[in-house]
Amino acid sequence: MTVTVDLQALDGEYAVTLLPPDHGVPEWVGGPGFVNVSFCSDELSIVTQADRVPDGVETDKGWRTLKLTSMFSFDQPGIVLSVVRPISEAGLAVFVVSTFHRDYLLVRSRDFDRARELLGTAGHTFSTEA
Protein backbone atom coordinates (compact mmCIF):
# COMPACT_ATOMS: atom_id res chain seq x y z
CA MET A 1 0.00 0.00 0.00
CA THR A 2 1.45 3.33 -1.07
CA VAL A 3 0.78 6.25 1.24
CA THR A 4 0.75 9.78 -0.14
CA VAL A 5 0.25 12.90 1.89
CA ASP A 6 -0.08 16.61 1.27
CA LEU A 7 2.51 18.80 2.95
CA GLN A 8 2.71 22.50 3.64
CA ALA A 9 5.97 24.34 4.27
CA LEU A 10 5.67 26.59 7.31
CA ASP A 11 7.30 30.02 7.24
CA GLY A 12 10.42 30.74 9.21
CA GLU A 13 13.32 28.87 10.69
CA TYR A 14 12.74 26.66 13.71
CA ALA A 15 14.79 25.54 16.70
CA VAL A 16 14.71 22.56 19.04
CA THR A 17 15.51 23.69 22.57
CA LEU A 18 16.42 21.72 25.68
CA LEU A 19 15.63 22.90 29.22
CA PRO A 20 15.73 21.11 32.58
CA PRO A 21 12.55 19.15 33.36
CA ASP A 22 11.60 21.42 36.26
CA HIS A 23 12.13 24.68 34.33
CA GLY A 24 8.56 25.40 33.27
CA VAL A 25 7.52 26.81 29.90
CA PRO A 26 9.23 30.17 29.30
CA GLU A 27 7.31 33.21 28.02
CA TRP A 28 9.35 33.40 24.81
CA VAL A 29 7.84 30.13 23.55
CA GLY A 30 4.46 31.54 22.50
CA GLY A 31 3.58 33.35 19.30
CA PRO A 32 2.59 32.59 15.73
CA GLY A 33 3.71 29.46 13.94
CA PHE A 34 4.16 25.93 15.13
CA VAL A 35 5.08 25.37 18.78
CA ASN A 36 5.53 22.05 20.53
CA VAL A 37 6.34 21.57 24.21
CA SER A 38 7.20 18.09 25.51
CA PHE A 39 7.62 17.37 29.19
CA CYS A 40 9.63 14.27 30.11
CA SER A 41 11.15 13.10 33.38
CA ASP A 42 14.61 14.17 32.21
CA GLU A 43 13.95 17.15 29.94
CA LEU A 44 11.67 19.89 28.70
CA SER A 45 11.93 19.97 24.92
CA ILE A 46 10.57 22.89 22.92
CA VAL A 47 10.16 23.40 19.18
CA THR A 48 9.46 27.00 18.19
CA GLN A 49 10.58 29.63 15.72
CA ALA A 50 14.33 30.14 16.12
CA ASP A 51 14.21 33.91 16.48
CA ARG A 52 12.30 33.56 19.78
CA VAL A 53 15.01 31.55 21.55
CA PRO A 54 17.23 33.81 23.66
CA ASP A 55 21.01 33.56 23.62
CA GLY A 56 22.52 31.24 26.19
CA VAL A 57 19.80 28.58 25.97
CA GLU A 58 20.81 25.10 24.78
CA THR A 59 19.24 24.91 21.35
CA ASP A 60 19.70 23.48 17.88
CA LYS A 61 18.67 26.05 15.28
CA GLY A 62 18.47 25.74 11.52
CA TRP A 63 15.32 23.67 10.92
CA ARG A 64 12.46 24.13 8.45
CA THR A 65 9.06 22.63 9.16
CA LEU A 66 6.68 20.71 6.92
CA LYS A 67 3.14 20.16 8.15
CA LEU A 68 1.29 17.04 7.00
CA THR A 69 -2.02 18.71 6.16
CA SER A 70 -4.11 15.56 5.82
CA MET A 71 -5.63 14.04 8.94
CA PHE A 72 -5.19 10.31 9.37
CA SER A 73 -6.58 7.75 11.79
CA PHE A 74 -4.28 6.79 14.65
CA ASP A 75 -4.52 3.22 13.33
CA GLN A 76 -3.50 3.99 9.75
CA PRO A 77 0.00 2.58 9.30
CA GLY A 78 2.85 4.04 7.31
CA ILE A 79 2.03 7.74 7.37
CA VAL A 80 5.16 9.01 9.13
CA LEU A 81 7.32 6.33 7.52
CA SER A 82 6.23 7.48 4.06
CA VAL A 83 7.73 10.94 4.60
CA VAL A 84 10.69 9.98 6.77
CA ARG A 85 11.97 7.16 4.55
CA PRO A 86 12.92 9.15 1.42
CA ILE A 87 14.65 11.82 3.47
CA SER A 88 16.45 9.40 5.76
CA GLU A 89 17.55 7.11 2.93
CA ALA A 90 19.15 10.15 1.26
CA GLY A 91 21.22 10.68 4.41
CA LEU A 92 19.43 13.84 5.55
CA ALA A 93 18.51 14.62 9.15
CA VAL A 94 14.85 14.53 10.10
CA PHE A 95 12.98 15.35 13.31
CA VAL A 96 9.30 14.42 13.71
CA VAL A 97 6.68 15.83 16.06
CA SER A 98 3.19 14.37 16.25
CA THR A 99 0.08 15.95 17.71
CA PHE A 100 -3.49 14.69 17.98
CA HIS A 101 -4.44 15.81 14.46
CA ARG A 102 -1.15 16.37 12.68
CA ASP A 103 2.41 15.33 12.12
CA TYR A 104 5.21 17.81 11.55
CA LEU A 105 8.46 17.01 9.83
CA LEU A 106 11.52 19.15 10.50
CA VAL A 107 14.49 19.05 8.15
CA ARG A 108 17.69 21.07 8.19
CA SER A 109 17.26 24.43 6.45
CA ARG A 110 20.27 23.70 4.25
CA ASP A 111 18.59 20.46 3.07
CA PHE A 112 15.07 21.83 2.67
CA ASP A 113 14.99 22.06 -1.14
CA ARG A 114 16.48 18.57 -1.47
CA ALA A 115 13.94 17.17 1.02
CA ARG A 116 11.06 18.70 -0.94
CA GLU A 117 12.44 17.16 -4.13
CA LEU A 118 12.74 13.74 -2.48
CA LEU A 119 9.22 13.94 -1.07
CA GLY A 120 7.80 14.96 -4.45
CA THR A 121 9.57 12.06 -6.15
CA ALA A 122 8.04 9.75 -3.51
CA GLY A 123 4.57 10.93 -4.63
CA HIS A 124 3.78 13.47 -1.93
CA THR A 125 2.23 16.82 -2.83
CA PHE A 126 2.68 20.35 -1.50
CA SER A 127 -0.05 22.89 -0.81
CA THR A 128 0.26 26.58 -0.17
CA GLU A 129 -2.80 26.88 2.10
CA ALA A 130 -2.48 27.57 5.80
C-alpha positions as CSV (number, residue, x, y, z in Angstrom):
1,M,0.0,0.0,0.0
2,T,1.5,3.3,-1.1
3,V,0.8,6.3,1.2
4,T,0.8,9.8,-0.1
5,V,0.3,12.9,1.9
6,D,-0.1,16.6,1.3
7,L,2.5,18.8,3.0
8,Q,2.7,22.5,3.6
9,A,6.0,24.3,4.3
10,L,5.7,26.6,7.3
11,D,7.3,30.0,7.2
12,G,10.4,30.7,9.2
13,E,13.3,28.9,10.7
14,Y,12.7,26.7,13.7
15,A,14.8,25.5,16.7
16,V,14.7,22.6,19.0
17,T,15.5,23.7,22.6
18,L,16.4,21.7,25.7
19,L,15.6,22.9,29.2
20,P,15.7,21.1,32.6
21,P,12.5,19.1,33.4
22,D,11.6,21.4,36.3
23,H,12.1,24.7,34.3
24,G,8.6,25.4,33.3
25,V,7.5,26.8,29.9
26,P,9.2,30.2,29.3
27,E,7.3,33.2,28.0
28,W,9.4,33.4,24.8
29,V,7.8,30.1,23.6
30,G,4.5,31.5,22.5
31,G,3.6,33.3,19.3
32,P,2.6,32.6,15.7
33,G,3.7,29.5,13.9
34,F,4.2,25.9,15.1
35,V,5.1,25.4,18.8
36,N,5.5,22.0,20.5
37,V,6.3,21.6,24.2
38,S,7.2,18.1,25.5
39,F,7.6,17.4,29.2
40,C,9.6,14.3,30.1
41,S,11.2,13.1,33.4
42,D,14.6,14.2,32.2
43,E,13.9,17.1,29.9
44,L,11.7,19.9,28.7
45,S,11.9,20.0,24.9
46,I,10.6,22.9,22.9
47,V,10.2,23.4,19.2
48,T,9.5,27.0,18.2
49,Q,10.6,29.6,15.7
50,A,14.3,30.1,16.1
51,D,14.2,33.9,16.5
52,R,12.3,33.6,19.8
53,V,15.0,31.6,21.5
54,P,17.2,33.8,23.7
55,D,21.0,33.6,23.6
56,G,22.5,31.2,26.2
57,V,19.8,28.6,26.0
58,E,20.8,25.1,24.8
59,T,19.2,24.9,21.4
60,D,19.7,23.5,17.9
61,K,18.7,26.0,15.3
62,G,18.5,25.7,11.5
63,W,15.3,23.7,10.9
64,R,12.5,24.1,8.5
65,T,9.1,22.6,9.2
66,L,6.7,20.7,6.9
67,K,3.1,20.2,8.1
68,L,1.3,17.0,7.0
69,T,-2.0,18.7,6.2
70,S,-4.1,15.6,5.8
71,M,-5.6,14.0,8.9
72,F,-5.2,10.3,9.4
73,S,-6.6,7.8,11.8
74,F,-4.3,6.8,14.6
75,D,-4.5,3.2,13.3
76,Q,-3.5,4.0,9.7
77,P,0.0,2.6,9.3
78,G,2.8,4.0,7.3
79,I,2.0,7.7,7.4
80,V,5.2,9.0,9.1
81,L,7.3,6.3,7.5
82,S,6.2,7.5,4.1
83,V,7.7,10.9,4.6
84,V,10.7,10.0,6.8
85,R,12.0,7.2,4.6
86,P,12.9,9.1,1.4
87,I,14.7,11.8,3.5
88,S,16.4,9.4,5.8
89,E,17.5,7.1,2.9
90,A,19.2,10.1,1.3
91,G,21.2,10.7,4.4
92,L,19.4,13.8,5.6
93,A,18.5,14.6,9.1
94,V,14.8,14.5,10.1
95,F,13.0,15.4,13.3
96,V,9.3,14.4,13.7
97,V,6.7,15.8,16.1
98,S,3.2,14.4,16.3
99,T,0.1,15.9,17.7
100,F,-3.5,14.7,18.0
101,H,-4.4,15.8,14.5
102,R,-1.2,16.4,12.7
103,D,2.4,15.3,12.1
104,Y,5.2,17.8,11.6
105,L,8.5,17.0,9.8
106,L,11.5,19.1,10.5
107,V,14.5,19.1,8.1
108,R,17.7,21.1,8.2
109,S,17.3,24.4,6.5
110,R,20.3,23.7,4.2
111,D,18.6,20.5,3.1
112,F,15.1,21.8,2.7
113,D,15.0,22.1,-1.1
114,R,16.5,18.6,-1.5
115,A,13.9,17.2,1.0
116,R,11.1,18.7,-0.9
117,E,12.4,17.2,-4.1
118,L,12.7,13.7,-2.5
119,L,9.2,13.9,-1.1
120,G,7.8,15.0,-4.4
121,T,9.6,12.1,-6.1
122,A,8.0,9.8,-3.5
123,G,4.6,10.9,-4.6
124,H,3.8,13.5,-1.9
125,T,2.2,16.8,-2.8
126,F,2.7,20.4,-1.5
127,S,0.0,22.9,-0.8
128,T,0.3,26.6,-0.2
129,E,-2.8,26.9,2.1
130,A,-2.5,27.6,5.8
